[in-house]
Amino acid sequence: MRLAMVSIVPAGDLVLPVSEAVVLDTIWAAVLPEDGVEHLSVRVLQCEIVVGVFAVTVDAERLRTVAIDLVSRAAEMSPLLRGGIVGRYRDVANLIL
């Protein structure tokens, strides 16, 4: 399993803090079957929302693309996250489970 982490930083209408549970539900609503997402995590900090995207894939570049596209899609479709800027991608990590 691999983990990719993507941050959403406030801009426009997005004001932190927001509920981690609500953000998690919002991200799950944007997941497509072809994304291959197994698990998500959300951490709301004072200056950013960090989304962890866990997937079973051998291709780190594919997971990077999926994670950024997923979080961007969620930010675009959700009034809660609208105005957030998806950025500060963090490297894919291999997890042994």
N, C-alpha and C positions, 0 to 999 in steps of 0.2 A: 504494500500500500504506500502511496506517496501523499505528501501534504504540500499544498501550495497556499501561501498566505497573501492576501490582498487587503489593502487599507482603503477606506473611504474617509476622505477628509471633508469637513464642513465647508460649504460655500453656498451662496444663495439662500434658499429656504431651510436647509438642513441645520438644525441647532441641536447640539449635544447637551446633556445626555438624553438618550432615548432608551427604551426598554430592549434589553438583549433578546428576550423571548419574541418580541414583535419583529425585530430585525431578522432573527433566525427564521421565523415563519415566512417573512417576506423573501428571503433568499431562497428558501425551499420552493416557494411558489414559482420562482423563475427557472428552476432546474428542468432541463429537457432530458428525455430518456437517453439520448445519444451523448450526453455529457459524462455518463458513467460515474456520477457522484455517489459515494457510499455513505458519507457522513459530512456534516458541516459543524463548525463551531463559530461562535460570535463573541467578541469581547468589546464592550463599549468603554473607551477610555475618555479622558477629558478632551483630547484633541483629535481623536480618530476612532473609527470603528475598524477592528481587525477581524477579517473573515478567513477562517481556515477551511479549505476545500480538500477533503480526503477522497482519493479515488484509487482504484486498482488499475494501474496502467504502468507500462514499462517506459513510456515516452515522456520525459520531463518537459519537453517543449510543447507537446500536446496538452499536458495538464496545465501548463502556464497559460496557454491560450484559452482553455476551457474556464479556468478560474477567473481570468480577467473578463472574458465575455459574460460569464454568469453574473458576476458582481455588477458589471456595467448594465446588463439587462435588468437586473433587480432595481438598480438605482433609477433607471429610466421609467420603469413601470409603476413604481411606488411613490405615492405622494409624500410618504414619510421620508424617503431617501432622496427624493428629487432635489437637485441642487448640490448633491454631494459629488465630489470629484474622486473618481477611482484612480488611485495612484499608489506609489510606494510598494510595488510588487516585491515580495520577498521570495528568495529562492525556494525551489522545490526540495523537500527533504524526503529521503527514503525512510520508511518506518518498517521495522520488523515486528510483525504481529503473530 
